[in-house]
Amino acid sequence: SIVGNISFINEDGVLITSLDSGIDKTESLLSREEVKEALKTGEGTSIRLNENNKQFYFYKAFKIFNDILLIAIPIATFSEVVEFLLTVLLIIVILTVIFGYILAYYFYYTDIKPVEILERYVRKKFKDDSIPEIDMRNLPTELKSIAKTFKKTKYKLEKVAKKEQEKKMYLMTTINSMEDGLIVLDENNVIKLINNSARTILDLKEEDDFKDNILMITQNMDLFTAISNSGNQQSNQEITIDDKIYELSIIPLSQDNGKLILLNDITDLNKIENMRKEFVANVTHELK
């Protein structure tokens, strides 16, 4: 059997004979693309939808002497073509999603995940010493220099922090070895620093939490009044705490509006001074 339809037309586009029952004999076939091309080059091709049966055809035209042989081979109906195109489109979408997922997975594990590891390492390193060191071999080339720079910076910061810790330890050792009581207050008269001598003088324990002002902590109204009345001026006066006399020095701190408090025990000096005054008075009386 013959697949398709065969037609002969002359050079004027008039149909000579045809096996295609659906062809319009009154139509000028010279307007068809394949016919135009065949008249110019000897043969021509085109694919288009037949409006009569809604079916796509492959058209091939050959110029034979002064006539044209026209072959029409059916391809598929319009619905079949649409179904085919939708199937192809669905396959393309599925392949695109799969390829995109694979590509995203690749970039995540090669570029993004190493950055996240480095970020977590930087963020948590100084909070948790149990975090392992970064394996440079698992990092992309672009991040290796960043990781190396961070590690160098971390080591430098650790050295600086160690030196600062040593300085702080020496300072606290010096402060706690003082016989005089030393207290540093903030602008709200809350204790920020206190040495062991001041703790002993004010009967404060090591575990005391200094969140309230010094009056609430010590319950010493005379001390609080002296601190409050000093304002922003340095002052020196005597104060009695638990039957002992102290020279109270209040020095304002300009940087944070706090105050430095010094308590110097002068009880024995006062006793000696009173004995001296009494001795002088007795001698003067006897001489008189």
Buried (B, 14 or more C-beta within 10 A) or exposed (E): EEEBBEBBBEEEBEBEEBEBEEBEEEEEBBEBBBBBBBBEEEBBEBEEBBEEEEBBBBBBBBBEEEEBBBBBBBEEBEEEBEEEEEEEEEEEEEEEEEEEEEEEEEEEEEEEBBBEBBEEBBEEBEEEEEEEEBEEEEBEEEBBEBBEEBBEEBEEEEEEEEEEEEEEEEEEEEBBEBEBBBBBBBEEBBBEBBBBBBBEBBEBEEEEEBEEBBBEBBEBEEBBEBBEEBEEEEBEEEBEBEEBBBBBBBBBBEEEEBBBBBBBBBEEEBEEEEEEEEEEEEEEEEEE
